[in-house]
Amino acid sequence: MREIDKGRPVLVTGGSGYLASWIVKMLLDDSLHVHATVRNLENTIAMAHLERFAETSRGKLDLYPADLLAPGSFDAPMQDCELVIHTASPFFLTGIKNAEEELIRPAKEGTTNVLEAAQKNSSVKRIVLTSSVYAVYGDNTDLALTENDRFTENEWNLTSNARHQPYAYAKTLAEKEAWIVTQTQDRWDLVVINPGWVLGPSLSPRTDSTSIREMIALGRGDYKSGVPKLWMGVVDVRDVAAAHIAAGFTPEASGRHILVSEERTLLEIAAILRKHFGDRYPFPRREVPKFLFWLVAPLYGHTRRFVRRNVGIPIKFDNAYSTSDLKITYTPVEETIKAHFQQIIDDGLLG
Ligand code: NAP
């Protein structure tokens, strides 16, 4: 049981990212003092929204530069914090040239760096880590390995590696590292959030999160000729941010938490978009047959092994523990997708 003093600053790593921006905003709106790390303090465009939230809320914001790969980066921003929310980690699924350098090392060493800072900093009582459902499973075919045909927090991803699903592998190694280090001490505890595919409105016009790029791609016609039949566990970015905060401030919260609202295919997501935004945008209308996608997959940054093990194979998640332990109420996926695309239009991101 860890009671967190709301008078102390809360550290949010990767504070200007898509998800973290919502966490920072919610903390500031609750009049808290936030220490947020960003990679580059000179990048004023990436941080302008955070500074605006601080000005218009009763909370206080201090920004610190920190890189996942720079040892000691998180020592200064963690000073006086009882609660650390570690979201920073590279997030991309395709276009990877060197998985070890681009994904695995930053995810794993970054987590080690944050935990080492906590070892040195006697104020820390709880660390909330943003992991992923990809630390639970690697491919949709892994569903066959589960007991009740749904993924639960008891499962671990056993099928990814540096060549196959490297992002999933990186998230798995980083979460495992966090649990191992946590067991070496008893001053702080670890609570882990394992979100599915995070969608929903972004607070900044940045487009570099994979979640935002994919939604733009759907609206810009990149999948006009069809989408692969791929199921995803979708969750609203605002619910994920609220879950991190609940994980931080609920003394009895513990363990891992799958965060998924509903499972949907890409075509179902496109149908929701068409229902609300009509035919003004070239949303996909059909699914590409699996064998055809298998043939062209490398052109779209996917391996044929990925196609074999994921396309056309449904998945199912058990989100019961998140609703009981963190009291999360899930936003319906339709509302999430509608709000996300509206923000993309409002911010003029379709080019
Ligand atoms: P994002 O906007 O791309 O955020 C990634 C964050 O990580 C950014 O703040 C980025 O900093 C930071 N980062 C990356 N490399 C870094 C480095 N070397 N040093 C310091 N910071 C670094 O994407 P997101 O969706 O918000 O992702 C946030 C977290 O959620 C990640 O841990 C991701 O794995 C996890 N997650 C996301 C989803 C999803 O569907 N979006 C699903 C499950 C889990 P800059 O702002 O400086 O670029």
Boltz pocket constraint, residues with backbone or C-beta under 6 A from the ligand:
constraints:
  - pocket:
      binder: B
      contacts: [[A, 13], [A, 14], [A, 15], [A, 16], [A, 17], [A, 18], [A, 19], [A, 20], [A, 37], [A, 38], [A, 39], [A, 40], [A, 46], [A, 66], [A, 67], [A, 68], [A, 69], [A, 86], [A, 87], [A, 88], [A, 89], [A, 90], [A, 91], [A, 106], [A, 130], [A, 131], [A, 132], [A, 133], [A, 171], [A, 194], [A, 195], [A, 196], [A, 197], [A, 198], [A, 199], [A, 208], [A, 209], [A, 210], [A, 211]]
      max_distance: 6.0
